[in-house]
Structure formats: structure tokens, C-alpha cells
């Protein structure tokens, strides 16, 4: 199965996300051995889908695992090996932690913010109905902590106070752009320029 995403851990291990129903693997660099995590329809404590799109290590014990094919989001408790499922029916493009330690999730249903205290996800509300944020392929922040999103309808900036959404459509980008962004292809260069 093809490797889609990697996440290196601090303890000589690498998390490997595979597509083609490959699931999630934990590779131990010292022993050269893999531990597999696969979906089991009869067990809600397993990963929700074996098409892994993104892996993000959050803190000491939690690993967030996004999936394709509307498989949703999973949080793996590394101590117990059990998964908790979230955002059912959505595909996850990217997971991003901002400067305020808030987790953001790019999905085919928009952008979601995670509230750690309540264990609840909130969709970003765009007050301008003409520019609804739908499928978010990538998310990154600039030096001022404004969030930049690549989507099927263009590029959006969410201001650092998270109170305003600005849309950059075809008039703002290269001619002929049809807004097909590769998930999660966006990054900030050392000079501060953002590439999608």
C-alpha cells in the first residue's frame, strides 16, 4: 500500500499513514519492526477508515489521524492503543496547530476548530454567504498568525483574531487557475512568502 503521510515521534518511532486500505503503522527504527492499526467494523475503538490522509502528534499521549473517503478523524491514545472517532462523514486534508495552541482541521466540509476543554469541534462560520468555505485542502499561518486556506473556491485568509474571513478568488491568483490544490500542499517559506 502506498505511503501518503509520515510523522516522526521523539522516541525513535515513525508513524506511517497508508492509502489503498493500508491503515496506520508504527515503525520502530531501533528494532526495524512495524505495529499495524487497522479498521475493524465490529470495534469502535479501532481507526475509522484505513485510508490515512494526515497524522499529527499532539502532546505526550495523543496522535490525531485523518482519513480519506469520508472516514472522519481519529484520536489515538498511544498508552491504550484505543481510538476515539470524530467528524464522521468527512475527509481530513490537514491538521494545524496555531500560535495559541488551538488545533484546526481542514476537511471537505470546511474548517473546524477543536476545543480541548469540551472535546467539541466547531465549524468556522463565514459571515459572507457568497464566499462559503467548503472543501479545505490545506491550512498554514503567516508570521502574524493569520490562517491561510487553500480551497476549491480559492484562497482564504482568516485574520489572527479569527473574526474576519477574506476571500482571494480567480482575480487574485494566476490566470487559468481552477483551484485544484493538492492536499495538504501549502507552506511558509523562510522569507515569509506562502506557497500553495
C-alpha positions in Angstrom: 0.0 0.0 0.0 1.3 3.5 -0.9 2.6 5.7 1.9 0.7 9.0 2.0 1.9 10.7 5.2 4.6 10.3 7.9 5.0 11.7 11.4 8.3 11.2 13.3 8.0 10.8 17.0 10.5 11.7 19.6 11.2 8.2 20.8 12.8 6.6 17.7 9.5 5.8 16.1 7.8 6.9 12.9 4.0 6.9 12.2 3.2 5.8 8.7 -0.2 6.6 7.1 -1.1 4.5 4.0 -3.7 4.7 1.4 -5.3 1.8 -0.5 -6.7 0.4 2.8 -3.2 0.2 4.2 -4.1 1.8 7.6 -1.8 3.2 10.1 1.6 1.7 11.0 4.1 2.4 13.8 7.6 1.8 12.7 10.3 1.3 15.4 13.6 2.4 14.0 15.6 0.5 16.6 14.0 -2.9 16.1 13.0 -2.4 12.4 9.5 -3.7 13.2 6.0 -2.4 12.4 2.9 -2.4 14.5 -0.3 -2.2 12.5 -3.5 -0.3 13.3 -6.4 -1.4 11.1 -10.1 -0.7 10.9 -12.4 -3.3 12.5 -16.1 -2.7 11.8 -17.1 -4.5 14.9 -14.9 -2.4 17.2 -15.5 1.3 17.6 -12.1 1.7 19.4 -10.2 1.0 16.1 -9.4 3.5 13.4 -12.5 4.6 11.5 -11.0 4.0 8.0 -7.8 2.5 6.6 -7.2 5.4 4.0 -5.0 7.6 6.2 -4.6 11.2 4.9 -2.8 13.0 7.7 -1.0 12.3 11.0 -0.4 14.9 13.8 1.3 14.3 17.2 -0.4 16.4 19.9 1.2 16.3 23.3 2.5 13.3 25.1 -0.2 10.7 24.6 -2.4 11.7 21.6 -2.0 11.1 17.9 -4.6 12.6 15.5 -5.2 10.6 12.4 -7.2 12.0 9.5 -8.7 9.7 6.8 -10.0 10.0 3.2 -13.2 8.6 1.8 -15.3 10.5 4.4 -13.9 8.3 7.2 -13.5 11.2 9.6 -10.9 11.9 12.2 -9.4 9.7 14.9 -7.6 10.4 18.1 -5.3 7.6 19.2 -4.4 7.3 22.9 -0.9 5.9 22.5 -0.9 4.5 26.0 -4.1 2.3 25.5 -4.0 1.9 21.7 -7.6 2.9 21.5 -9.1 5.4 19.0 -11.8 8.0 19.5 -13.7 9.0 16.4 -14.7 12.5 15.4 -16.1 14.4 12.3 -17.8 11.3 10.9 -18.6 11.6 7.2 -15.8 14.0 6.4 -12.4 13.6 4.8 -9.5 15.3 6.6 -6.9 17.2 4.5 -4.6 18.7 7.1 -4.3 19.3 10.8 -2.7 22.5 12.1 -1.8 23.9 15.5 -1.8 27.8 15.7 0.3 30.0 17.9 -2.4 29.9 20.6 -2.2 26.1 20.7 -5.6 25.7 19.0 -6.0 22.8 16.6 -7.6 23.4 13.2 -8.8 20.7 10.9 -9.1 21.2 7.1 -11.9 19.0 5.8 -14.1 18.5 2.7 -16.9 20.1 4.9 -15.0 23.3 5.8 -12.6 24.3 8.5 -13.1 23.1 12.1 -11.6 24.3 15.4 -11.2 21.8 18.3 -12.0 22.9 21.9 -9.8 20.7 24.2 -11.8 21.6 27.3 -15.2 20.4 26.0 -13.9 17.8 23.4 -16.1 19.5 20.8 -15.4 20.7 17.2 -16.7 24.0 15.9 -17.1 24.9 12.2 -15.6 28.2 11.2 -18.6 30.4 10.4 -18.1 32.6 7.4 -20.5 35.6 7.6 -20.3 36.3 3.9 -22.6 33.7 2.3 -21.2 34.5 -1.2 -17.9 33.0 -0.2 -18.7 29.9 1.8 -15.7 27.9 2.7 -16.3 24.3 1.6 -13.5 21.9 0.8 -10.3 23.0 2.6 -7.2 21.3 1.1 -4.5 23.0 3.2 -4.0 25.3 6.1 -1.0 27.3 7.3 -0.3 30.5 9.2 1.8 33.5 8.4 4.1 35.4 10.8 1.2 37.4 12.2 -0.8 34.1 12.8 -3.4 34.8 10.2 -4.6 31.4 8.8 -4.4 30.8 5.1 -6.6 28.2 3.5 -6.4 26.6 0.0 -9.9 25.5 -1.0 -12.0 24.5 -4.1 -13.2 28.1 -4.4 -9.9 29.9 -4.0 -7.6 31.0 -1.2 -8.9 32.4 2.1 -7.3 34.3 4.9 -8.7 34.1 8.4 -7.5 37.0 10.4 -5.4 36.5 13.6 -8.3 37.4 15.8 -10.4 34.8 13.9 -13.1 37.3 13.4 -12.8 38.0 9.7 -12.5 35.9 6.5 -11.1 37.3 3.3 -11.5 35.5 0.0 -9.0 35.6 -2.8 -10.6 34.3 -6.0 -9.6 34.0 -9.6 -9.0 37.7 -9.8 -6.2 37.4 -7.2 -4.3 34.4 -8.5 -2.6 33.1 -11.6 -4.7 33.1 -14.8 -6.4 29.8 -15.6 -6.3 28.6 -12.0 -9.1 26.1 -11.5 -8.4 25.8 -7.7 -7.3 22.2 -7.6 -4.9 22.1 -4.7 -3.0 19.0 -3.7 -3.8 18.0 -0.1 -2.1 19.4 2.0 0.4 21.3 -0.2 0.9 24.7 1.5 3.8 26.1 3.4 5.5 29.3 4.6 9.0 30.0 3.2 11.8 31.4 5.4 11.2 34.9 3.8 7.5 34.7 4.9 6.0 34.1 1.5 3.3 31.5 1.4 3.2 28.9 -1.3 0.2 26.7 -2.3 
